[in-house]
Amino acid sequence: MRIILVAYALSPSQGSEPATGWGWATELAQVHTVTVISRESNRTEVESFVRSHPECVLQFKWVPSRSRQGVLGQSRAYIDWLQNVMDTCEVLMEKEQFDLIHLVSYGTISAPAPFWKLGLPFILGPIGGGQMVDVRFQEVLGMLPLDLRFRNARIRLLPYLPSIRNTIQRASLVLATNRETAELVKRCGGSPLLFNATGLRSEFIRNDAPIRIRSKGFKMLWTGRMLYRKALPLAFYALKQTGRRDFTLDLVGDGPMAGAWQRLVKSLQIDNQVNFHGKVPFAEVFNFYDNADLFVFPSVSDAFGSQLLEAAARGLPILTLNHQGVDVLVPEGVAWKVPVDSIKNIIERMAEAMVLLADSPEQLSRMSEAAIRYAHSESWPRRVERMSSLYTQVVSDCSAVRRLSDD
């Protein structure tokens, strides 16, 4: 098929959302003819990469985006950019014939996307953004920041915004990455399909579970941006509660909460067990996965978390909270999922899980094998195979509707 793929975030060298945009573009291009529309600021890196990788058969259109400060300013800049992309699509459609348009980045329900007006089948997502930060977590994380309070309020208002309802109801297909977003899509009048936003490059996935040597204690790992909603203090308090001095926690990443969290681990007297490594090149992060025994993901607001797939790809079992994308997209055998109730219970159950898994190498081994199987099912080729089937179905359904309208 001939596809217009809209990817605001796009990078062959970064993780998270830019990596997701790049994955969709390059993997879809293996079986479809793809024209990628992205923002001008991504152009230099992408074109440099493509010149040295002629196997990347992609067409690009670059649309400038304004630089704005603050969360509200950045949201406004993205919405303005989407409108400018509409103009680019119209020019493209005058010159070439396309089968559909697919918006993959940003993967959020909060931005109205006008592409349904183009007359092509329009696929939205996979999107997240329906999950909120529960105020109960203030007990351990501190006062909920103003931007997250505003975000919670905005999410509650989304079903009442005509622009959002139009986007959801006029899209040919809406893909959601977690139950909370799927429920919000339904409240906007849509019929969502649960679908993971990202995939794994096959070369990152181990064929066999690793053999981990426990001579130097039990090593836990976290990776990501150090943001309030990532809720690392839950892991810190749980580590403290274990009372185990042979447990360590490696933190890979940086962000605005780094200083506060360094002070917290010092006050808890676990600073000799928690290692802050700062930002590490994406290609080197896999060395940390390979040298850990357990991946800890205590986030209280994430659509899903690409780190979960990365950990699974290296056969690394996961300790996480049982909500949002993890709840519906990660199998039980891969992750130990802590129920989300009181803060006291969450910390106690996380600590209990750390001790139980550290003392149960057989269970860790079974989880590691399950993680490898899960990772293979989540590879980009599998993701594209499923998406291609959805493309065929959507185009066929839209053609049938047009025929009925003509009759």
N, C-alpha and C positions, 0 to 999 in steps of 0.2 A: 504494500500500500504506500501511497504518498502522504506523508504526515508532516504537519507543522507542529513542532514541539516547542513550547514556551518554557524556558528555564532561566529565571532571574539569577539564581545562584548556580554557578558552573565553574568547575575547576578540576583538572586532572591530578592535582597534587595535594589538595586539602581533603579533610574529612567532613562528616556531618552533611549539611544541606548542599554545599557545593559538590561534594562527591556523589550525592544522590542525583543531582541534575546531570552530572557527567556520565554516571552509570546509565541512566535512561537514554541519553543521547547516543552513546557509543554502542550500547548493547542492542537497542532497537535498530540501529543502522546495519546490524548484521543480517537482518531479514527484511527490512523495509527501506524505502527511500525517505530520508529524514532531513528536513530543513529546520535548523535550530535557531530560534530567536532568543537572544540573551542581551544583557546590558553591556554597553560599550567598555566599561571598566574591566571586563573579563577578557577582552579581545587579545591583548598582547600575549598573555600567558597561553591562552588556548591556541592561537595561531602559531606560536613558537613550537608548541607540543605537536601540533598536527604536521608541521613541516618536517619534523624528525620522525614521525610515525605515519607513513603513507598509507598504512592499513586503515586509518580513520577516514572513512569515506562519508563525509558530512558536508552539508552546505550551511553556512552561517549568515545570519543577518544581525547586525549590531544596532541596538537602540540606546541612545544616551539616557542616563538617569540622573536626576538632581541629587545633590548631597544635602541632606537636612539633618539637623541635630535633634536628639531626643527620640523617644519611642514614637510619639505622635508624629514628629516630623518624618521619621523613616517610613512609617505606615503611609503617610500622605504621598511620599515620594514613590513608593511602590504602586499605589493606586494610580497615580499620574502616569507612571511608566506603562502599566497595563493598557491604559487608554492610548498611549503612543504606539504600543504594539499593535493595537487594532488597525491603525493607519498603515503600518507595515504589512499586515496580513492582507489588507484590501489591495495594496499594490501587487503583492505576490500573486494573489488570486486572479488578477487581471492578466498575468503573464503565463501562469501555470495552473494545472488542474490538481487539486488535492482531495483526498478522501476524508480527512478529518483533522481536527485540531485538538491537541492534548496539552493542558497546563499541568506541569509537574512541580514547578517551583516559582514562588514559595508554596509549600504545601500547607496552606492555612484556609480555614473556613471564613476568616474575618475580612478578606478583601473581595469586593465585588468584581467579578470577571465578566466583561461584556461580550465574550467571544461567541455566545449563542446567537448574536445578531448577524453573524457572517453567513449563515445559511448552510454551514457545514456541521456534521455531527461534532459535538463538543464534549470532551471527557475532562472532568475536573478531578485532580488528585493523583495519587492518594493524598488526602488532606487530614491534618490534625487540627488542634486549636480549640477543641470543645472541652478540654479538661481544665479544671480550675485548681488553685491552691487552697486546700481546706484550712480555714483559720485555726483549727486545732493545733497545727504544727508550729504556731507562734510560741507554744510552750517551750519548745526546744530550739527553734530556729531564730527566735527574736521577732520583733514587730514586723508584720507583713509590709514590705516596701510599698510605697504609694503607687508605683507603676503596676504592681501585681494586684493591688486593690482595684485600680482602674480597669485592669484586664478582666478581673472577675465580673465587675459590673457590666463591662462591654459584652462579654460572652452571654450574660443573661438577656441582654437587649437584642442580640442578633436575630432571633426569630421574628422580631417586630420591624426589622429594617427592610423596606421594599427592594433595595438593591441586592441584598443578600438573598432574599427569598426568590427573586428573579433568577439570580445565578444558579441557585440550587434546583429550582423547578424547571428551568429551561435547558439545563445540561442534559445531554443524552445519557450520561452515566456519571455517578458520583462515587468515588472510592474513599473510604475512611479508614484511618489507621488504628482507631480504638473505639471502644463502646461509647464513651462519652461523646465523641464527635459524631458517631453514627446516630445517637439519640438526638443530638442537636440538628443534624441534617433532616431527620424525620419531623422535628418540630417546625422546620422551615418548609416542609411540604415535599421533601425528596424521599427517594428510596435508595439508601446507601448499600454498598457492598463492602464488607471488611476486606482490606487488602494492605499488605505491608508496603511501605513507601520506598524501601531501598532493597538492595540485593547484595550478594557477595561475588566478587570476582573469583572464578574457579581456582586460580593459582594461590589464593589466600587460604583455601580450605585444606586442612590436613586429611590424609586418607585414613590414618589410624589414630586412635587416641594416644596422647603422649604418655611416656612413663615418667612420673614425677618422683624425684628423690627427696625424701623428707628429712635429710640430715641436718638442715639448717633452720628448722622450725617451720611454721605454717605461714605461707606468704599469700596475702590478699592484695587485690588490685582494684583501683578505680581509675577511669579515664574520662576526660570531658572538660567542659568549661566550668570554672568555679563560680557558679551563680547560686543565689539564695534557694531557688527551687530544686537544685540538685541535692540539697538536704544532707550533706556529708556529716553534720553533727550527729545524726542518727547512728551512723557507723562508728563515730568516735565514742559515743556513750556506750554503745554495745561492746566495742573492743575493751573499753575500761571495765565494763561489768563482767567480762569473761575472767578477769584476773590472771590471764595467761600471758606470761612474759615472753613466751616463745612465738607469739603471734606478731606479725608485722603487716602494715598496710602501706602500699606504695600508691602515691597520687600522681598521675600524669596529666598535666594541663595547668592552665592559669586562669585568672579572671578576677573580678572585683572583690570576691569574698576571700581571696587567698590570705591576706593579712589577718583578718579576723579569725579565720580558721586555724592559722598557725598559733595565734594567741590562745585559742581555745584548747588545742591539744597540749600546749604547755601548761595551762592551768589544770588540766586533767592528769598531768604527769605521765602522759603517754607519748611525749615528743620524741623519745628515743625509739619508739615503735612505729611512728608515722613519718614517712619520708615524702617530702614535697619535691618532686623532680622538675616542676615547671613545664613549659611547653616543649614538646618533643616532635621532631619531624614525623609526619604520618607514617612514612616507611619504616621508622624505627619502633613504632608503638607495638608492633607485633612481637618484638623481643620481650617486652614486658608481659604480654599475654602468655608467651611460651614459658616464662620463668615463674609464673604464679600458680597457686593451688586453687584459688577461688576468686571469682569476679564479684565485686560488691556494687550494687546499683540501687541506692536508697532514694532515688528521685521522687519528689512528690508532685511533679507536673512535667510530664514528657509525653509527646504523642506516641513515641515508641522508644527510640534510642538505638542508633546504629551501632553503638558499642556492644550491644547485646549480641548482635550477629557476628561482630568481629571476635568477641570472646568465644562464642560457639564454634566459629571456624577453626579455632586453635584447640578445641576440645576442653575449654575451660568452663567448669560448672559455675552457676550464677546464684547469688543470694540477692533477692529483691523484694519489693512490696507487691502485693497481689492486687494491682489496680491498673487502669488505663491500658496502654498497648500491650504490656507484659501479660496482663490477665487473659487476653483473647488470642494472642499471637505466639506465645512461647509455651511449648509443651511442659507438662508437669515434671517429666523426667529429666528435663534440662535445667530447670531452675527450682530452687527452694523459695517458695513464695510466702511471705509473711503476711497474715491478715492485717488489714488496715482498720484498727479500732482505736483504743486509747494509746497515747504516746508511751506510757509506761509499759503496756503489753508489747508494743512494737519493738522497743529497745530490748526487753527481756527475751522475746522470741528470736530477734536477730542474734543476740549473744548466745542463746542456746543452740541455734543453728550453726554458728561458727564453731563452737566446741564439739558438737556432734559430728559435723563433717570433718573436722580436723582429726578426730579420733576414729573415723570410719573410712579408711582408705578404700575399702571395697565399694562403699556407696559412692564415693567420689569418682571411682573408676567407672561405675555404671553410668553416672551422670555425664562423665566425659565422653563415653561412647555414644550416649544419646545426643549430646551436643553436636558431635560430628555428623550424625545422621540428619539432625535438624538443619545444620548448616548446608549440607548438600541439597536439601529440599528448598533452600532459600537462595540458591545461586542465581546470578543474573540470567543465565540461559533459561532456567525454570521460570523466572519472573516474566521474561519476555514471551515465552511460550504461552503462558496463561494470558498475558495481556493481548497477544495477537489473536487469541480466540475471542476475547472480549471485543477487540476491534472489528472482527468479522461479524459478530453478532450485532454490534451497534450500527454498523454501516448497513447491514441487511434490514434491520428494524426501521431505520430512518428512510431507507428506500421504499419499504412497504408502506410507510405512513404517507410519503410523498405520492405514491401511486394512488392510494385511496383518496387523497386530497384532490388529485387531478381528475379522478373519476367522479 
